[in-house]
Amino acid sequence: MNRIKQVITAIPSHSINFTVHLNGQILVIMPHPDQLIRKTPVFKLNQPDDSYKFQPLPTPSGKYPYRLNLDTIVKDPSDQKMVFHMVGDTGTVRSHDFQKVVADKMISQFKDLKDDNDQPQFLYHLGDIVYNFGESNLYAKQFFEPYSKYPAPIVAIAGNHDSDVNVENPHPYKSLEPFKQVFCDTEPRQIPFSGDDPRKSMIQPNIYWTLESPLATIIGLHSNVTKYGIITDAQQEWFIEELKYAAQFTDKALLVCLHHAPYSADTNHGSSQPMIEFLKNAFQEANVMPDLVFSGHVHNYQRFIKKYENGKELTFVVAGAGGYDELHPIAQPDNPAYSDESPLFQNIELQNYCFAHHGFLKITIVKENTGLLVQGDYYSIPHEDPDDISLPVSHFESFEVKIER
């Protein structure tokens, strides 16, 4: 097992990241955290068209418009305070160490948070639960085992790897069949491929769906298999209607979740132009904007703020460092393989990022006299020894979004 050590130096922000392998150890050389490498998202240039990978969606398990009330899966949710975990890209095909330690740290918060009002009510997974393909035989090792002791319900949107199909599997299956069996069942029941784990199936009504709660409406999208995502016309129409529906609840926060990150400054994917344009068009047609947008896909943590012409400031958060053992660095400003020159990047700024540690989010929504306060806390995982779960989790940052109605 390679030990990963973080070496923080005061090298200039324009210097190039590099990785040194010494006697089986990996030393990640990175700028001092006070020196941000960049402040803008990027597009990765010269990427091939992989739209041929698109997969049709399975039949919904519930009725249109695919809404699930939180009180169906959580007993007596509060109308004053809501707390939940959020993480993406937890699966992995190689080392499972970081996958396990991220899960362990989320589980430990239930013990550390003594006040019942601070206890997370559920985990919202941002996709890529299993790698590299959404095969049923991968769920026991990559999902049920690490989250066996997670004491709250787990809901999810599917990532590109959950949706992809292994054509070499000797037992043919269709895209998202195992995901649907785990998360989109018609009633809770034992999963035959869970490795005898007691966690039962979730009852989400569709692959894309809306979670309704006293303090928030959370719309979960499905962006399919391709590198930068594809969303069908039918789902777009549904999304616009859900935005309009959610807008009538002026006492609730409106959160949108999708796997492919619209904005990113990483070197592996970069930003998704299809998702940027999809969201922009949907917001305009519905004449409704959410309060936050969350995504995974990119294996790090990033937080952006985009200012729109109507004066709205919208926070975009990437939280895809949930366990896959390969993390994605931030692109250097002088790297010719990436570009931040685009009209789509107007009035958006990268506020903070963490690319050398795995981690997860805890979201808290509190009702106040003038509206709502959404607080995000991002926790990073020490890399000195992933086998040592006694290492304390680090509080990387907090951010707040005030919602006045």
C-alpha positions in Angstrom: 0.0 0.0 0.0 1.5 3.3 -1.0 1.5 6.0 1.6 0.6 9.4 0.4 2.2 12.4 2.0 1.4 16.0 1.4 4.3 18.4 1.2 3.2 22.0 1.3 5.7 24.5 0.2 5.8 28.2 -0.5 6.5 27.9 -4.2 4.9 30.6 -6.4 1.3 30.1 -7.5 2.4 29.8 -11.2 4.7 26.9 -10.5 3.8 23.5 -11.9 2.5 20.7 -9.7 4.5 17.5 -9.9 4.5 14.1 -8.2 7.6 12.4 -7.0 7.7 8.6 -6.4 10.3 7.6 -3.8 10.6 4.1 -2.5 6.9 3.4 -3.0 5.8 6.7 -1.4 4.0 9.5 -3.3 5.0 13.0 -2.5 2.6 15.6 -3.8 4.2 19.0 -4.3 1.7 21.8 -4.2 1.6 25.6 -3.6 0.9 27.0 -0.1 -2.8 26.9 0.5 -2.8 30.8 0.6 -1.6 30.9 -3.0 -4.4 29.9 -5.2 -3.2 28.6 -8.6 -6.1 30.1 -10.4 -9.4 31.9 -9.9 -11.3 30.7 -13.0 -12.7 27.5 -14.4 -11.2 25.9 -17.5 -12.1 24.0 -20.6 -9.9 21.0 -21.4 -9.0 21.5 -25.1 -9.2 19.0 -28.0 -11.4 16.5 -26.4 -13.0 13.7 -28.6 -16.7 13.4 -29.1 -17.9 10.4 -27.0 -21.7 10.9 -27.5 -21.9 7.3 -28.8 -21.6 6.2 -25.1 -25.0 7.6 -24.3 -27.3 5.0 -22.6 -31.1 5.0 -22.5 -32.7 5.2 -19.1 -34.6 2.4 -17.4 -38.4 2.7 -16.8 -39.3 4.8 -13.8 -40.2 2.9 -10.6 -42.6 5.7 -9.5 -45.1 8.1 -10.9 -44.4 11.3 -12.7 -43.3 13.9 -11.5 -40.9 11.6 -9.6 -41.0 13.3 -6.1 -40.1 11.7 -2.8 -41.0 13.2 0.6 -38.2 13.1 3.1 -40.7 12.0 5.8 -41.1 8.8 3.9 -37.5 7.8 4.8 -36.7 10.0 7.8 -38.9 10.1 10.9 -40.3 13.5 11.7 -37.9 15.8 9.8 -37.6 19.2 11.5 -39.0 22.4 9.9 -36.3 24.4 11.8 -33.1 22.7 11.0 -31.9 20.2 8.4 -28.5 18.4 8.3 -27.2 16.0 5.8 -23.9 14.6 4.3 -23.0 15.0 0.7 -20.2 13.3 -1.3 -19.5 11.9 -4.7 -17.2 9.5 -6.5 -16.8 7.1 -3.6 -16.2 3.9 -5.6 -12.8 2.6 -6.7 -11.4 -0.4 -8.5 -7.9 -0.3 -7.0 -7.1 0.7 -3.4 -10.2 0.8 -1.2 -8.4 2.5 1.7 -9.6 6.1 1.1 -13.1 5.0 0.3 -13.3 3.3 3.7 -11.7 6.2 5.6 -14.1 8.8 4.1 -17.1 6.6 5.1 -15.6 6.1 8.5 -15.2 9.8 9.1 -18.7 10.5 8.1 -19.9 7.7 10.4 -17.8 9.1 13.3 -19.6 12.5 13.1 -22.7 10.8 14.4 -20.8 9.9 17.6 -19.0 13.3 17.8 -22.1 15.5 17.3 -23.8 15.1 20.7 -26.8 17.3 19.9 -29.5 15.3 18.1 -30.3 18.5 16.1 -26.8 18.4 14.6 -27.0 14.7 13.5 -27.1 14.2 9.7 -30.5 12.9 8.6 -29.3 11.3 5.4 -26.4 11.1 2.9 -27.0 12.5 -0.6 -24.6 10.7 -3.0 -23.5 12.7 -6.1 -22.8 9.6 -8.2 -20.1 7.2 -9.2 -20.8 4.7 -6.5 -19.1 1.9 -8.4 -16.3 1.8 -10.9 -15.6 1.2 -13.7 -19.0 0.0 -14.8 -22.4 -0.2 -13.0 -22.2 -4.0 -12.4 -24.2 -5.6 -9.6 -21.2 -7.6 -8.4 -19.3 -4.4 -7.6 -21.8 -3.0 -5.1 -21.0 -5.2 -2.2 -17.3 -4.2 -2.1 -17.6 -0.6 -3.2 -20.8 0.5 -1.6 -22.4 -1.8 1.0 -19.2 -2.8 2.8 -17.8 0.7 3.4 -21.2 2.2 4.3 -22.5 -0.8 6.3 -22.4 1.1 9.5 -23.6 4.5 8.2 -26.6 4.9 10.5 -28.9 7.1 8.2 -30.6 6.6 4.8 -28.5 7.0 1.7 -30.1 8.5 -1.5 -28.3 9.1 -4.7 -28.1 10.3 -8.3 -26.2 8.1 -10.7 -22.8 9.0 -12.1 -21.3 8.1 -15.5 -19.6 5.0 -14.2 -22.8 3.8 -12.5 -24.5 4.2 -15.9 -21.9 2.6 -18.1 -22.1 -1.0 -19.3 -19.3 -3.6 -19.4 -19.8 -5.3 -22.7 -17.4 -8.0 -21.7 -19.5 -9.1 -18.7 -20.5 -12.7 -19.2 -23.9 -11.9 -17.7 -25.5 -9.2 -20.0 -27.3 -6.4 -18.2 -28.7 -3.0 -19.1 -27.5 0.4 -18.0 -28.5 1.4 -14.5 -30.2 -1.9 -13.7 -28.2 -2.5 -10.5 -28.4 1.2 -9.5 -32.2 1.1 -9.9 -32.4 -2.1 -7.8 -30.4 -0.4 -5.0 -31.8 3.1 -5.1 -35.1 3.2 -7.1 -37.1 0.3 -5.7 -40.8 0.4 -5.1 -40.4 -0.7 -1.5 -37.5 -1.3 0.9 -36.1 -4.9 0.5 -33.0 -6.9 0.9 -30.5 -6.5 -2.0 -29.4 -9.9 -3.4 -26.0 -8.6 -4.4 -25.3 -6.6 -1.1 -23.0 -9.3 0.4 -25.7 -10.0 3.0 -25.6 -6.3 4.2 -28.7 -5.4 6.2 -29.2 -2.1 4.3 -32.3 -2.3 2.3 -33.1 -0.7 -1.1 -34.1 3.0 -1.3 -37.4 4.0 -2.9 -36.5 6.9 -5.2 -39.1 7.1 -7.9 -36.8 7.5 -10.9 -33.2 7.9 -12.0 -33.8 11.7 -12.0 -36.0 12.8 -9.2 -36.9 15.4 -6.5 -36.5 15.1 -2.8 -39.0 17.3 -0.9 -38.5 18.3 2.7 -39.7 21.0 5.1 -36.7 23.3 4.5 -35.4 22.3 1.0 -36.4 21.0 -2.4 -33.5 19.0 -3.9 -33.7 18.3 -7.6 -31.5 15.4 -8.7 -30.6 15.2 -12.4 -29.1 12.4 -14.5 -26.3 13.4 -16.9 -25.6 10.0 -18.4 -22.3 8.3 -19.4 -20.3 10.7 -21.6 -17.3 12.7 -20.3 -19.2 16.0 -20.2 -22.8 14.7 -19.9 -25.9 14.5 -21.9 -29.4 15.4 -20.7 -32.4 14.4 -22.9 -35.2 16.7 -24.0 -37.7 14.8 -21.8 -35.6 15.3 -18.7 -35.0 19.0 -19.6 -38.8 19.5 -19.8 -39.2 17.8 -16.4 -36.5 19.9 -14.9 -38.0 23.2 -16.0 -41.3 22.1 -14.5 -39.7 21.1 -11.3 -37.9 24.5 -11.0 -41.3 26.2 -11.5 -42.9 23.9 -8.9 -40.1 24.5 -6.4 -40.3 28.3 -6.8 -43.7 28.4 -5.2 -42.2 27.3 -1.8 -40.7 30.6 -0.8 -39.8 29.2 2.6 -37.6 26.5 1.2 -34.1 26.4 -0.2 -33.8 25.1 -3.8 -30.8 22.9 -4.4 -29.9 21.3 -7.8 -27.6 18.2 -8.0 -26.0 16.7 -11.0 -23.0 14.4 -11.4 -21.1 16.2 -14.2 -19.6 19.4 -12.9 -20.7 22.4 -14.9 -17.6 24.4 -13.7 -14.3 23.0 -12.9 -10.6 24.0 -13.0 -9.2 20.5 -12.8 -6.8 18.8 -15.2 -8.8 15.6 -15.8 -12.1 16.9 -17.0 -12.3 20.7 -16.8 -15.7 22.3 -17.1 -18.7 20.8 -19.0 -20.0 23.1 -21.7 -23.1 21.0 -22.2 -24.0 21.2 -18.5 -23.3 25.0 -18.4 -25.5 25.6 -21.4 -28.2 23.2 -20.1 -28.5 24.9 -16.8 -28.4 28.4 -18.3 -31.2 27.6 -20.7 -33.3 25.8 -18.1 -33.0 28.7 -15.6 -34.0 31.2 -18.3 -37.0 29.2 -19.6 -38.3 28.5 -16.1 -37.4 32.0 -14.9 -36.2 30.3 -11.7 -32.8 30.0 -10.3 -31.7 27.6 -7.5 -29.8 28.7 -4.4 -26.9 26.2 -4.9 -25.7 23.6 -7.4 -23.8 20.5 -6.3 -21.9 18.0 -8.5 -19.2 15.3 -8.4 -17.4 13.7 -11.4 -14.2 15.7 -10.7 -12.2 14.1 -7.9 -11.5 17.1 -5.7 -13.3 19.9 -3.9 -14.0 23.3 -5.6 -16.4 26.1 -4.8 -17.4 28.8 -7.3 -19.6 31.8 -7.2 -21.2 33.1 -10.4 -22.8 36.5 -10.6 -25.8 36.7 -13.0 -27.1 39.8 -14.8 -30.2 39.8 -12.6 -27.9 40.3 -9.6 -28.2 36.7 -8.3 -25.1 35.1 -7.0 -25.2 31.3 -7.4 -22.8 29.0 -5.6 -21.5 25.9 -7.5 -19.8 23.2 -5.4 -17.8 20.2 -6.7 -17.5 17.4 -4.1 -16.1 14.4 -5.9 -13.2 13.4 -3.6 -15.2 10.7 -1.8 -12.8 7.8 -2.1 -11.5 7.1 -5.6 -7.8 6.8 -5.2 -6.9 9.1 -8.0 -7.4 12.8 -7.2 -7.5 15.6 -9.8 -5.1 18.5 -9.6 -6.0 22.1 -10.5 -4.8 23.3 -14.0 -1.8 25.6 -14.0 -2.5 29.0 -15.6 0.3 28.6 -18.2 -0.7 25.1 -19.3 -1.7 25.2 -23.0 -3.9 22.2 -22.8 -6.6 24.2 -21.0 -8.3 27.5 -21.6 -10.2 29.9 -19.4 -11.1 32.2 -22.3 -14.8 31.8 -22.9 -17.9 34.0 -22.6 -19.4 31.1 -20.5 -16.8 32.0 -17.8 -17.9 35.6 -17.4 -18.5 36.7 -13.8 -17.5 33.4 -12.2 -14.8 33.0 -9.7 -13.2 30.0 -8.0 -13.3 30.8 -4.3 -11.5 27.8 -2.8 -10.4 24.3 -3.6 -8.8 21.2 -2.1 -7.2 18.8 -4.5 -4.7 16.8 -2.5 -7.0 15.3 0.1 -10.2 13.2 0.0 -13.2 14.6 1.8 -16.9 15.2 2.2 -19.5 17.9 2.8 -21.9 18.4 5.7 -24.8 20.7 4.7 -26.9 22.5 7.4 -30.0 24.5 6.6 -31.4 26.6 9.4 -34.7 28.6 9.4 -34.2 32.2 10.5 -36.5 35.1 11.0 -35.7 36.6 7.5 -35.3 33.4 5.6 -32.9 30.5 5.5 -29.2 30.0 6.1 -27.4 27.2 4.2 -24.0 26.4 5.7 -21.6 24.0 4.0 -18.7 22.5 5.9 -16.1 20.6 3.9 -13.9 18.1 5.8 -10.7 16.7 4.4 -9.0 13.4 5.2 -5.4 13.1 6.4 -3.3 11.1 3.9 -0.4 10.2 6.2 -1.8 6.7 6.8 -5.2 5.8 5.5 -5.2 2.6 7.5 -5.2 4.7 10.7 -8.8 5.7 11.1 -7.9 7.4 14.4 -6.4 10.4 12.6 -8.6 13.4 13.1 -10.6 14.7 10.2 -9.7 18.3 9.2 -12.2 21.1 8.8 -11.1 22.6 5.5 -13.6 25.4 5.2 -17.1 26.7 5.9 -19.3 28.7 3.5 -22.7 30.3 3.9 -25.5 31.1 1.6 -28.2 33.4 3.0 -31.7 33.0 1.4 -34.0 35.9 2.1 -37.6 35.5 0.9 
